Amino acid sequence: MFPASASMLTNRAEYDASLEAFSRPLMAQAEALFRFIERTIETELVRELVFLADYGSVAAAGRVPYILRSLPSRSRLPSRSRPCS
């Protein structure tokens, strides 16, 4: 164990600056992640729930196999139209 904490306390401004330099990129990443989560909750999750509700209605009517056969290939769908698996 190396007692660096004594030096950190003696040079508080330098220590604070080093913490700031270290945490700034992490905060930027956390803020970006929060924005992605917020958008997911506001848009993608709503679309996914609508899809699942529609799928449940279709499945209850016994039409799933027909509908699955009539769908275009997933590889041709735009990425935003694909439901989460």
Residue pairs with C-beta under 8 A, 6 or more apart in sequence:
8 15
9 15
44 84
47 83
48 83
48 84
51 83
52 83
55 64
58 64
58 67
74 82
